[in-house]
Amino acid sequence: MRILVLVFVLALMAARPVLAQIPPRADEVVRYGGLHAAAHQGNLVQTEILIAARADLNDRDSFGRTPLHVATFARQREVVRALIVAGARTELLENDRYDALTIAAVADDEETLRVLLSLGASAKLTTSIYAGTALIAAAHLGHEGVVKQLIAAGAPLDHVNNLHWTALIESIVLGDGGKRHVEVLRALVAAGANTQLADRNGTTPLALARARGYREMVTILEKAGAK
């Protein structure tokens, strides 16, 4: 049964997240007008003209993306700033249930993430089809700089997603045991993440790290008193 669950999880993750981790497709961009087009292009002047003309800051494209989502995907940070200052809602989710903050986190885009956080975007939202968080997504991918920013912003350290995994568990089971994932785990432990929260099979993070032969992770967890 455990093997079947793992196969299902890996298949689901392979099939879905890519939709939320890439910019809008070229055929979508061609159809953009108004704020969506200005956001994608990084056209700050046009963005400000449209804002002054009271364009809908939270308008949606065919995939539910707002201009803020589009600007975040395109790393157009000045447009991101202008939209939020004008009142664009940072908590809105696109069709795969990603907010702008999680989009930046998944893309390992520390600069855009910093802008979003500085303007009030929340690191506490439940996002994605896995009912996770930006922190869980970043931990899974080994984005240690992003993880540290999100921890500092008050991201929930022990949120459990619908796969029954925390950020700490994902850094182990979806990581490769290499430097980036080790640093993610180290940051989470140092911040006070619960090392005893187990997966749905009752397997603890320490047992998961031992089973994979991730010695440095095992050492970090043991020093933290994990069992």
C-alpha positions as CSV (number, residue, x, y, z in Angstrom):
1,M,0.0,0.0,0.0
2,R,2.8,2.4,0.9
3,I,4.4,1.8,-2.5
4,L,1.1,2.5,-4.3
5,V,0.7,5.8,-2.4
6,L,4.2,6.9,-3.3
7,V,3.7,6.0,-7.0
8,F,0.4,8.0,-7.0
9,V,2.1,11.0,-5.3
10,L,5.0,11.1,-7.7
11,A,2.8,10.7,-10.8
12,L,0.6,13.6,-9.5
13,M,3.5,15.8,-8.9
14,A,5.0,15.1,-12.3
15,A,1.8,15.9,-14.1
16,R,0.7,19.1,-12.4
17,P,3.2,21.6,-10.9
18,V,4.8,22.5,-14.2
19,L,1.6,24.4,-15.1
20,A,2.2,26.8,-12.2
21,Q,6.0,27.1,-12.6
22,I,6.2,28.5,-16.1
23,P,5.1,31.9,-17.5
24,P,2.0,32.2,-19.6
25,R,2.3,30.4,-23.0
26,A,3.2,32.4,-26.1
27,D,-0.3,32.0,-27.5
28,E,-1.7,33.4,-24.3
29,V,0.6,36.4,-24.3
30,V,-0.4,37.2,-27.9
31,R,-4.0,37.7,-26.7
32,Y,-3.0,39.9,-23.7
33,G,-4.2,43.5,-23.6
34,G,-4.4,46.1,-20.9
35,L,-2.6,45.5,-17.6
36,H,-1.8,41.8,-18.5
37,A,0.2,43.0,-21.6
38,A,1.9,45.8,-19.7
39,A,2.7,43.4,-16.8
40,H,4.2,40.8,-19.1
41,Q,6.3,43.4,-21.0
42,G,7.4,45.2,-17.8
43,N,6.0,48.4,-19.3
44,L,5.8,50.6,-16.2
45,V,4.6,53.7,-18.0
46,Q,1.7,51.9,-19.5
47,T,1.0,50.2,-16.2
48,E,0.7,53.6,-14.5
49,I,-1.5,55.0,-17.2
50,L,-3.9,52.1,-16.9
51,I,-3.9,52.3,-13.1
52,A,-4.7,56.0,-13.4
53,A,-7.5,55.1,-15.8
54,R,-8.9,52.8,-13.1
55,A,-8.2,49.5,-15.0
56,D,-9.2,46.4,-13.1
57,L,-6.1,45.5,-11.1
58,N,-7.3,42.0,-10.4
59,D,-8.6,41.1,-13.9
60,R,-8.1,37.4,-14.8
61,D,-6.8,35.8,-17.9
62,S,-8.0,32.4,-19.2
63,F,-6.0,30.6,-16.5
64,G,-7.1,32.8,-13.7
65,R,-3.8,34.9,-13.6
66,T,-4.1,38.5,-12.5
67,P,-1.6,41.1,-13.8
68,L,0.3,40.6,-10.6
69,H,0.7,36.9,-11.3
70,V,1.9,37.7,-14.8
71,A,4.4,40.3,-13.7
72,T,5.7,37.9,-11.1
73,F,6.2,35.1,-13.6
74,A,8.0,37.6,-15.9
75,R,10.1,39.0,-13.0
76,Q,8.9,42.5,-13.8
77,R,9.6,43.8,-10.3
78,E,8.8,47.5,-10.9
79,V,5.4,46.6,-12.3
80,V,4.9,44.2,-9.3
81,R,5.5,47.1,-7.0
82,A,3.3,49.5,-8.9
83,L,0.4,47.1,-9.0
84,I,0.5,46.4,-5.3
85,V,0.9,50.0,-4.3
86,A,-2.1,50.7,-6.4
87,G,-4.1,48.1,-4.6
88,A,-3.7,44.8,-6.4
89,R,-4.6,41.9,-4.1
90,T,-1.6,39.8,-3.3
91,E,-3.6,36.9,-1.9
92,L,-5.4,35.9,-5.1
93,L,-4.8,32.4,-6.5
94,E,-4.6,31.4,-10.2
95,N,-6.3,28.2,-11.4
96,D,-3.6,25.9,-9.9
97,R,-4.1,27.8,-6.6
98,Y,-0.8,29.6,-6.6
99,D,-0.4,33.2,-5.4
100,A,2.3,35.6,-6.5
101,L,4.5,34.8,-3.5
102,T,4.4,31.1,-4.2
103,I,5.1,31.7,-7.9
104,A,8.2,33.6,-6.9
105,A,9.2,31.0,-4.4
106,V,8.9,28.1,-6.9
107,A,10.9,30.1,-9.4
108,D,13.7,30.7,-6.9
109,D,13.3,34.4,-7.6
110,E,14.6,35.9,-4.4
111,E,14.5,39.5,-5.6
112,T,10.8,39.4,-6.6
113,L,10.0,37.6,-3.4
114,R,11.7,40.3,-1.4
115,V,9.6,43.0,-3.2
116,L,6.4,41.0,-2.5
117,L,7.1,40.5,1.1
118,S,8.2,44.1,1.6
119,L,4.8,45.2,0.3
120,G,2.8,43.0,2.5
121,A,2.3,39.7,0.7
122,S,1.6,37.0,3.2
123,A,3.9,33.9,3.6
124,K,1.1,32.2,5.6
125,L,-1.4,31.4,2.8
126,T,-2.4,27.8,1.9
127,T,-1.6,27.4,-1.8
128,S,-1.4,24.8,-4.6
129,I,-3.4,21.7,-5.3
130,Y,-1.5,20.1,-2.4
131,A,-2.9,22.5,0.2
132,G,0.7,23.5,1.0
133,T,2.5,26.8,1.4
134,A,5.2,28.8,-0.3
135,L,7.7,27.4,2.3
136,I,6.8,23.8,1.5
137,A,7.3,24.4,-2.2
138,A,10.6,26.1,-1.7
139,A,11.8,23.4,0.7
140,H,10.9,20.7,-1.8
141,L,13.0,22.4,-4.5
142,G,16.0,23.2,-2.3
143,H,15.7,27.0,-2.6
144,E,17.5,27.8,0.6
145,G,17.6,31.6,0.1
146,V,13.8,31.6,-0.5
147,V,13.3,29.4,2.5
148,K,15.2,31.8,4.8
149,Q,13.2,34.8,3.5
150,L,9.9,32.9,4.1
151,I,11.0,31.8,7.6
152,A,11.8,35.5,8.5
153,A,8.4,36.5,7.1
154,G,6.6,34.2,9.5
155,A,5.7,31.3,7.2
156,P,4.1,28.5,9.2
157,L,7.0,26.0,9.9
158,D,4.8,23.0,10.6
159,H,2.0,23.3,8.1
160,V,1.0,19.8,6.9
161,N,-0.1,19.5,3.3
162,N,-2.6,17.0,1.9
163,L,0.2,14.6,1.2
164,H,0.8,14.7,5.0
165,W,4.2,16.3,4.5
166,T,5.7,19.4,6.2
167,A,8.4,21.6,4.7
168,L,11.0,19.7,6.8
169,I,9.8,16.3,5.5
170,E,9.7,17.6,1.9
171,S,13.3,18.7,2.1
172,I,14.1,15.1,2.8
173,V,11.7,13.0,0.7
174,L,11.7,15.2,-2.3
175,G,15.3,16.4,-2.0
176,D,18.5,14.8,-3.1
177,G,20.4,15.0,0.2
178,G,22.7,17.6,-1.4
179,K,24.0,20.9,-0.1
180,R,20.9,23.0,-1.0
181,H,18.4,20.6,0.6
182,V,20.7,20.2,3.6
183,E,20.8,24.0,4.1
184,V,17.0,24.1,3.8
185,L,16.7,21.5,6.5
186,R,19.3,23.2,8.7
187,A,17.4,26.5,8.4
188,L,14.1,24.9,9.3
189,V,15.5,23.1,12.3
190,A,17.2,26.3,13.5
191,A,14.0,28.2,13.2
192,G,12.2,25.7,15.4
193,A,10.4,23.4,12.9
194,N,9.0,20.3,14.7
195,T,11.3,17.4,14.0
196,Q,8.9,14.9,15.4
197,L,6.0,15.4,13.0
198,A,5.7,12.2,11.0
199,D,4.4,11.4,7.5
200,R,1.0,9.6,7.0
201,N,2.8,6.2,7.7
202,G,4.1,7.4,11.0
203,T,7.7,7.7,9.8
204,T,9.6,10.5,11.4
205,P,12.0,12.9,9.5
206,L,15.0,11.2,11.2
207,A,13.9,7.8,10.0
208,L,13.2,9.2,6.5
209,A,16.7,10.7,6.3
210,R,18.3,7.5,7.6
211,A,16.5,5.4,5.1
212,R,17.8,7.5,2.3
213,G,21.4,7.5,3.6
214,Y,21.4,11.3,4.0
215,R,24.1,11.4,6.7
216,E,24.4,15.2,7.0
217,M,20.6,15.5,7.5
218,V,20.7,12.7,10.0
219,T,23.4,14.5,12.0
220,I,21.4,17.8,12.0
221,L,18.3,16.1,13.1
222,E,20.0,14.1,15.8
223,K,21.7,17.2,17.2
224,A,18.2,18.8,17.4
225,G,16.9,15.9,19.5
226,A,14.9,14.2,16.7
227,K,13.8,10.6,17.3
